[in-house]
Amino acid sequence: MIPLLGLIGGVLVGLLWGPDVPVALQPYLPIAVIAALDAVFGAVRAVLDGIFNDKVFVVSFLANVVVAAFIVFLGDQLGVGSQLSTGVVVVLGVRIFSNVASIRRHLFKA
């Protein structure tokens, strides 16, 4: 219940406050969001598997976001930012869909 309230509160604050992302950070925001979604779907899967650990979730969440943003930053520095961004999106997208498939199997037994 607490995570759901936190999600609702975060969405409301974001909608009401409307924060502006600095131009220098804009290329990293979509990658950070995808990395965060990967951690969240992984946590939901872990809850359904009965192996959820809040410390692992927090570390996974932060590490995913930092590593994904660093990879994109490194790609920008090397001049191949769009290729590395695409790679990060593909890898995290595969993980997200894998977790969603597992969640679907748990919920619908199919």
Secondary structure, 3 states (H helix, E strand, C coil): CHHHHHHHHHHHHHHHHCCCCCHHHCCCHHHHHHHHHHHHHHHHHHHHHCCCCHHHHHHHHHHHHHHHHHHHHHHHHHCCHHHHHHHHHHHHHHHHHHHHHHHHHHHHCC
